[in-house]
Amino acid sequence: SQSTITARPFEERSRKVLFTYPSLLLIRFLDGMTIDLGHLAVLFVLDADKDGLFSWRDIESFVEWVHNTLPEDEKEHGAEFSEAVHARCVLQMWRDCTGLGGATDEV
């Protein structure tokens, strides 16, 4: 049986529902698409505005970023998908923290 996500919002600021980290962990992606939401680089990329809070917009932006960032052959479900997402997140975090945004995409 499938359960419904009932994440409790942390607070609401100007109509933006925000989630705590434990609530964020309740979110499930599609079957077979496992992403470790405890991975520091994943959290870094997921928190688009870097305010330490997670909104539905952050989640939508993250899913869109994954879709646009991963090559088609890395979008397969399973362990390879998870590893590819984690690697791309590490690269993105490194780029943002070092200011070297034009570095090679090879992981």
C-alpha positions, 0 to 999 in steps of 0.5 A, a space after each residue: 500500500 502506498 502512504 501519503 506524505 504528511 510532512 509537517 511544515 516548519 513555518 510559512 513565510 509569505 505563503 511559502 511552506 517550509 520544511 524541517 530536515 526531518 520532514 524533508 526525509 519523508 519525501 519519496 521520489 519515484 520507485 527506484 530513484 533513491 537519493 540520499 537526502 542526508 548527503 551534504 552536497 545534495 542538501 546544498 543543491 536542494 536548498 536553492 536560496 541557501 536559507 537552511 529551509 526547504 520549500 516545495 519550490 526548492 524540491 521542484 527546482 532540484 528535480 528540474 536541476 537533476 533532469 537538466 544536469 544528468 545526461 540521458 544515460 545517467 537517468 536510469 533508476 537504481 544505484 547508478 542514478 543515485 551515484 550520478 546525482 550525488 557526484 553532480 551535487 558534489 561538483 555543483 557544491 564545489 563550483 559554488 563554493 570555489 567560484 570556479 563555475 566554468 570547470 569541466 563537467 567530467 565526474 
